[in-house]
Structure formats: structure tokens, C-alpha cells
Amino acid sequence: MLFGNFNGIFMSLFTLIAIGLGFVWVIKLEYYIGAQVAKWVAILGGLLIVGSLFIPNFTLSAMVGIVGGTMVWGATEFSAQEERVKQGIFPANPRKSDKNV
């Protein structure tokens, strides 16, 4: 069969979606909670990456690793997102206290 293995296409689409959603959840978490959650997001992402080592199914292991990697990368974006809010590029949450920053 010429086109029998769609794993590469599937994983590339999954990665694209995970990264795209990563932009959204970083913006939303910073808006509602603040950038101080970055370390917890990084820890959770790291745990997902390590956990992917113990998943015997290749596809599921790769998906969990991709989500974990996306979370670790997203954790590094919280300070930049906080700066974009200060510059007025994104709206600030009027109910969120700046004392947490």
C-alpha cells in the first residue's frame, strides 16, 4: 500500500493543534490567574513528559509528550504575556489584583 502510515500526518496535526491551543491557554491563565502560575504549569508539563516514558502505546506516548512539551514552552511565555498586557496589546483583567504580580 502506497499511503498506509498516517502517523506522521496525524502527529503533525496534533502538534499544530496543541501549539495553537497553547497560545490560548497562556492568554487565558494570565488573564484570570496571573503569571505566577508559570512554575506550576512547567512542573505539570515536565511530569507529563516524564509520564510519557511509561506509556507503552507509541501514539499515546507521543501525544502526552507533545502536550507536556507545549506546557513547558507555554510556561516560558507567561512573563512575555504579562508584558504584552502591560503594553496594552492584550486586555488586563479588571477583577485581578496586581498584588499577585
N, C-alpha and C positions, 0 to 999 in steps of 0.2 A: 504494500500500500504506500503510495507516494506521500500522502499527508496524514499520517497516523498518529503522530505525537503532538498534541496541542498544549502540552505542559508549559512550554516556553511562552506561548501567546497568553495562556491563562495567567501565568505568574507575572508577566509584564503588565497585563491589565490590572491585576490585583495590586501590584506595586503602585501603579499610577493612581488608582483609587485611594489607596492608603495614604499616599503623599498628599493628594488633593484634600482628603478629609483632615489630614494633619494641619493644614493651614486653618481650616475652620475651627477645630477644637482648640488650637492655641489661642485664636482670637477670642473665642467664647469663654475659655477658662480665665484668660487675663481679664476680660470684661467683668465676669461675675465674681471671681475669687481674688485674682491678682497674680503677680509674677512670683510670689513666694512659694507657689506650688511646684515650681520647676524642679526642685530636688526630688520631690516625691514622684513626679512624672518620670524623671530619669531613672529612679530606682525601680519603678514598676516596669519600665521599658527594659532595663537590664535583667530583671527577673524573667521577663518573657523571652528574652534572647537565650538566657541560660536554660530556661524550661524547654525551649525548642530542641535542645540537645537530647532530651529524654523522650521525644515523641517519635515512635517508630515509623509512622507514615511520612514519606518524604514531602508530599504536597502540604499536609497539615503542618509539619515542622517548619517548612519554608514560610508558610503564611504567618505562623506565630512569630518567627524570627523577623519577618518584614515589618509586622506591626510593632514589635519591640524596638527595632531599629528606627522606625518612624517616630516612636515616642521619645527615644533618646535624642534624636535630632530635633524634635519639636521642643524638648526641654531647653535646648540651647537658644531657641527663638523667643523665649518669654521676655528676656531683657530688651531685645530689639522691638518686640511688640509693645512693651511698656513705653519705650522711647517714641514709637510711632503715635501712640495715644497722646503723649505729652506734646508732640509736634502738631497735633490736630488732624493727622491723617485718618485715624480711627476715632470713633466717639468714646468718651470716657463714661463710665457708669456713674450717674449722679448719686446712686444709693451706696456705692462702695466708698469706704473711708480711705483716704490717702495715708492714714496712720499705719496701714499694713505694708506699705511700700518701703 
